[in-house]
């Protein structure tokens, strides 16, 4: 190998690529199709300052997509469904029949849910009878907005990041029959219960230290305040 070849190899080894999220350039897509000819788009995962790049999928009807890479920690799934029957979104680890459910509804759906899951390769399993879209996010922020907080929405939503220190007093209102509110950490499995439908009228203070996301699961419109 001559000196010029050595210099070229060194240059390639030190190549620095722009981080996804700092430009408007999308990651390279892998297009696959199921047996019904429905197209699914899986964006390649890239590391950003706040975690891996989002992975996006779409299709029509039931579908399974393999080789979904999960870093481990908090996973936020943003899903929509335009069908009339059952809609389910599940991440299933390799060599397992069980999985984590991120959406379980009937009819049209638009919402976000969050769960802590282990690092590994997963299959994205979607049960649907219409068009759907799924975005898998793995946020890893190190800071966020501090209380007091006031947020409102409808159905299943995930808000954050927020930065908590010590003891906080929540309050809320919901016009549906069901609501569950929790704070989830971006890494590990740290969480704090905030309130549900049985305690929303007189919720207790909760303790949480560090950055977290607020996950709300509900069947109606809601508002939440945290001091």
C-alpha positions as CSV (number, residue, x, y, z in Angstrom):
1,X,0.0,0.0,0.0
2,X,1.5,3.4,-1.0
3,X,1.4,6.6,1.0
4,X,-1.5,8.0,-1.0
5,X,-3.7,5.0,-0.3
6,X,-2.9,5.3,3.5
7,X,-3.9,8.9,3.5
8,X,-7.2,8.1,1.7
9,X,-8.0,5.4,4.3
10,X,-7.3,7.7,7.2
11,X,-9.5,10.4,5.7
12,X,-12.4,7.9,5.3
13,X,-12.0,6.7,8.9
14,X,-12.3,10.2,10.2
15,X,-15.3,11.1,8.0
16,X,-18.0,13.0,9.9
17,X,-21.6,12.8,8.7
18,X,-24.2,15.4,9.5
19,X,-26.6,14.3,12.3
20,X,-30.2,13.5,11.3
21,X,-32.5,16.2,12.7
22,X,-29.9,19.0,12.0
23,X,-31.0,19.1,8.3
24,X,-34.1,18.4,6.3
25,X,-32.5,15.4,4.5
26,X,-34.4,12.2,5.2
27,X,-32.7,9.0,6.1
28,X,-32.4,6.4,3.3
29,X,-35.6,4.4,3.0
30,X,-36.1,0.7,2.7
31,X,-39.3,-0.1,0.8
32,X,-40.8,-3.5,1.3
33,X,-44.2,-4.9,0.3
34,X,-46.4,-7.5,1.8
35,X,-48.2,-10.3,0.0
36,X,-51.1,-8.0,-0.8
37,X,-48.8,-5.5,-2.5
38,X,-49.1,-2.9,0.3
39,X,-46.1,-0.7,0.7
40,X,-44.3,-0.2,4.0
41,X,-41.6,2.4,4.5
42,X,-39.0,1.8,7.1
43,X,-36.6,4.7,7.6
44,X,-33.0,3.6,8.6
45,X,-32.1,4.3,12.2
46,X,-29.5,7.0,12.8
47,X,-28.1,8.3,16.0
48,X,-29.0,11.9,16.9
49,X,-28.1,14.1,20.0
50,X,-31.4,13.1,21.5
51,X,-31.5,9.4,20.6
52,X,-31.9,7.2,17.5
53,X,-33.7,8.6,14.4
54,X,-37.4,8.0,14.2
55,X,-38.6,4.8,12.3
56,X,-41.6,5.3,10.1
57,X,-44.0,2.6,8.7
58,X,-47.2,2.7,6.8
59,X,-49.5,0.3,5.0
60,X,-53.1,-0.9,4.5
61,X,-54.5,-3.9,6.4
62,X,-52.6,-6.4,8.6
63,X,-48.8,-6.4,8.2
64,X,-45.6,-7.5,10.0
65,X,-42.3,-5.7,9.6
66,X,-39.1,-7.4,10.9
67,X,-35.7,-6.1,12.0
68,X,-37.0,-3.1,14.0
69,X,-34.0,-1.9,16.0
70,X,-34.7,-0.8,19.6
71,X,-32.0,0.8,21.7
72,X,-33.7,0.0,25.0
73,X,-35.5,2.4,27.3
74,X,-38.5,4.6,26.6
75,X,-40.3,3.9,23.3
76,X,-43.0,6.3,22.1
77,X,-45.3,5.0,19.3
78,X,-47.4,7.5,17.3
79,X,-50.1,5.7,15.4
80,X,-53.1,6.5,13.1
81,X,-55.7,4.2,11.6
82,X,-58.4,4.9,9.0
83,X,-60.3,1.6,9.3
84,X,-63.6,0.6,10.9
85,X,-62.6,-2.5,12.8
86,X,-59.9,-3.6,15.2
87,X,-56.5,-1.8,15.3
88,X,-53.5,-3.1,17.2
89,X,-49.9,-2.1,17.2
90,X,-47.4,-4.5,18.9
91,X,-43.6,-4.7,19.2
92,X,-42.6,-8.4,19.5
93,X,-39.0,-9.4,20.4
94,X,-37.2,-12.0,18.3
95,X,-37.8,-15.6,19.3
96,X,-40.9,-14.7,21.3
97,X,-44.6,-14.8,20.7
98,X,-45.4,-12.1,23.3
99,X,-44.9,-8.4,22.8
100,X,-45.6,-4.9,24.1
101,X,-49.0,-3.4,22.9
102,X,-48.9,0.2,22.0
103,X,-52.3,0.6,20.5
104,X,-55.5,-1.5,21.0
105,X,-58.6,0.2,19.6
106,X,-61.5,-0.1,17.2
107,X,-62.3,2.1,14.3
108,X,-60.4,5.3,13.5
109,X,-57.5,6.1,15.8
110,X,-54.8,8.8,16.3
111,X,-52.7,8.7,19.4
112,X,-49.3,8.2,21.1
113,X,-48.4,5.7,23.8
114,X,-45.1,5.0,25.6
115,X,-43.5,2.0,27.3
116,X,-40.1,0.9,28.5
117,X,-38.8,-2.1,26.6
118,X,-35.5,-3.9,26.4
119,X,-32.8,-3.4,23.8
120,X,-33.0,-5.8,20.8
121,X,-34.5,-6.5,17.4
122,X,-38.3,-6.5,17.2
123,X,-41.1,-7.3,14.8
124,X,-43.7,-4.5,14.3
125,X,-47.1,-6.3,14.1
126,X,-50.1,-4.3,12.9
127,X,-53.7,-5.5,12.9
128,X,-55.8,-3.2,10.8
129,X,-58.5,-3.1,8.2
130,X,-57.6,0.2,6.7
131,X,-54.8,2.6,6.0
132,X,-52.4,3.1,8.9
133,X,-49.1,4.9,9.9
134,X,-46.8,4.1,12.7
135,X,-43.8,6.2,13.9
136,X,-41.4,4.7,16.5
137,X,-39.5,7.3,18.6
138,X,-36.7,6.6,21.1
139,X,-36.2,10.1,22.8
140,X,-33.2,10.5,25.0
141,X,-33.2,14.2,26.1
142,X,-31.1,15.4,29.0
143,X,-33.2,18.5,29.9
144,X,-36.8,19.8,29.5
145,X,-39.4,22.3,30.7
146,X,-39.9,22.5,34.4
147,X,-43.2,22.8,36.3
148,X,-45.6,24.4,36.7
149,X,-47.1,22.7,33.7
150,X,-50.5,22.9,32.0
151,X,-51.4,20.6,29.2
152,X,-54.6,19.4,27.6
153,X,-55.7,17.0,24.9
154,X,-57.9,14.1,23.8
155,X,-57.4,10.3,24.0
156,X,-53.9,8.8,24.3
157,X,-51.0,11.3,24.2
158,X,-47.4,11.6,25.3
159,X,-46.0,15.0,26.3
160,X,-42.4,16.1,27.1
161,X,-39.7,16.3,27.9
162,X,-40.1,17.8,31.3
163,X,-37.6,18.2,34.1
164,X,-38.9,17.4,37.6
165,X,-37.2,18.0,41.0
166,X,-38.7,16.7,44.2
167,X,-42.4,16.6,45.1
168,X,-45.1,17.8,42.7
169,X,-48.8,18.3,43.1
170,X,-51.0,17.3,40.1
171,X,-54.6,18.2,39.3
172,X,-56.8,17.4,36.4
173,X,-60.1,17.0,34.7
174,X,-61.5,14.5,32.2
175,X,-64.9,14.2,30.4
176,X,-64.5,10.5,29.7
177,X,-64.8,7.4,31.9
178,X,-61.2,6.4,31.8
179,X,-57.9,8.2,32.4
180,X,-54.4,7.1,33.5
181,X,-51.5,9.6,33.9
182,X,-47.9,8.6,34.5
183,X,-44.4,10.1,34.3
184,X,-41.9,7.9,32.4
185,X,-38.1,8.3,32.3
186,X,-36.3,8.3,28.9
187,X,-34.0,5.6,30.1
188,X,-34.3,2.6,32.4
189,X,-37.7,1.9,33.9
190,X,-38.2,4.7,36.3
191,X,-41.8,6.0,36.5
192,X,-44.2,7.9,38.8
193,X,-47.9,7.4,39.0
194,X,-49.8,10.8,38.8
195,X,-53.5,9.8,38.9
196,X,-56.3,7.8,37.3
197,X,-60.1,8.1,37.1
198,X,-60.5,7.0,40.7
199,X,-58.1,9.6,42.1
200,X,-58.4,12.5,39.6
201,X,-60.7,14.5,42.0
202,X,-58.2,14.4,44.9
203,X,-54.8,13.3,43.6
204,X,-51.9,12.8,45.9
205,X,-48.5,14.6,45.4
206,X,-45.9,12.5,43.6
207,X,-42.1,12.4,43.8
208,X,-39.9,12.4,40.7
209,X,-36.3,13.4,40.0
210,X,-35.0,14.1,36.5
211,X,-36.2,14.3,33.0
212,X,-39.5,12.5,32.1
213,X,-42.4,12.3,29.7
214,X,-46.1,12.5,30.7
215,X,-48.2,9.7,29.2
216,X,-51.9,10.1,29.2
217,X,-54.3,7.2,28.3
218,X,-57.9,8.3,28.1
219,X,-61.2,7.9,26.3
220,X,-62.1,11.5,26.4
221,X,-60.9,15.1,26.5
222,X,-58.7,16.0,29.5
223,X,-56.6,18.7,31.1
224,X,-53.7,18.3,33.5
225,X,-51.8,20.8,35.7
226,X,-48.6,20.0,37.7
227,X,-47.1,22.4,40.2
